[in-house]
Amino acid sequence: MDGLDIRPGTRHLLGRVSGSGELAAYLRILPPGMVFPEVGLGRLVVASPYRGKGLGHRLLEQAFCETGQLWSGKNIRIAAQVYLKKFYLSHGFTTISRNYLEDGIPHVDMCLTNS
């Protein structure tokens, strides 16, 4: 957790397993202006037993629906781990920065333009 998790306007999407309610996936949505001028998405994570089942794709699509309802027409920006760049490109994001290190992990900024 960080201070952004509890700020007003932050949204948390949870992917839970039917029946048990176990948390399988998570994504955080930050309103425009909180970190980036655009809507911010981050912390997309899928628990290892559930990887490769499309949960990340489904959670990201749900985030697009949520952000469209809350901030229609606003662009979406992410600080993506470089190894996930292809995943985000497949959802329409474009690269807008060079690679950089964040917490010792290679990242790149990416944006999804909505009009």
N, C-alpha and C positions, 0 to 999 in steps of 0.2 A: 504494500500500500504506500501511496504517497499523498501529499496534500491535495492533489487533483481529484483523487477518488471520492472525496467527501464534499467537494465544492458544489454549490447549487448549479444545476444544469447538466452535471455529468450524468451520463446514462451508462448502465451496465447490462450487457446482453449475456444471458446464461444459457448454455446448452446442457440440458439435463437428460439423463437416461430414463426412459419410460419405466415405470414401476418402482425402481429404487430411488429415483431422484438424485442419483450421484451426478456430481458436476463433471461433465465431459469436455466442455469448451467454454471459452469466455472471450469477450471483446468489450473494450471501453470506448465510448463516444464522448468527445469533448466539444462543447459548443464553439462557434466561431469566436475568435478573439481571446479564448482562454490560453491557448498555446500558440496557435497559428491564426492568421487572418481567416483561414478557411475552417470548416468543420475538421476536427482531428479524430482519427481512429487510431487505436493502439492496443497493445497487449493482447492481440489475437493469439490465443493459445488453445491447443487441443491436447488433452491428456493422452499419453503414449498408447494406452490400450485402444483408443478410438481413432487414431490417426489412419489415414488412407481410406476413410469411409465417407469422405465428402463433407464432414462437419464444418471444416474451415470455410469451404465454399458457401455452404448454407448460412453460416453465421454472418459472413460478409454480405451476402445478398440481403439478409434481414437488416443488417446495419444500413444498407442503401435505402431500404424501405423506410426505416425509422428516421434517417436523416432527411429524406425527401419530404416526409410529413412535417417534421419540425422546422427545417430550414430549406424549403423548396428552392431549387436553382443554385444553391451554394456549392462551391467546389469542396472537395474532400482531400485532405493532405495526410500523409503518413510518413513516419520515419521507419522505413522497413529494413529488416535485417537483409543484407545483400543476398544470402542464399535463398531468400523467398521472393526475389525480384520477379522471376518468371511467373510465380503464382499471381502476384499483383498485376503484372502486365496482362495476364489472361482475363482480368476483370476490368480492363480499360485504363488502368493507371499508366502514367508516363513518368519517366525519370526526370527530375528537375534539379538534381545536385550531383556532385561528384561523391564518390564513396568517402566516408569518414568513420572514425571510431567513436563509439558511445559505449561507455563501460567496458572497453576493450573488445567490443564486438563490431565488425564492419556493418555499417548502415548506409542507406541512401534515401534521400527525400523523394517522394513520389506524389503525384497529384492526379485526381480524377476530376475532369472538367465537366460540370453540369450546366446546361443552359436551358 
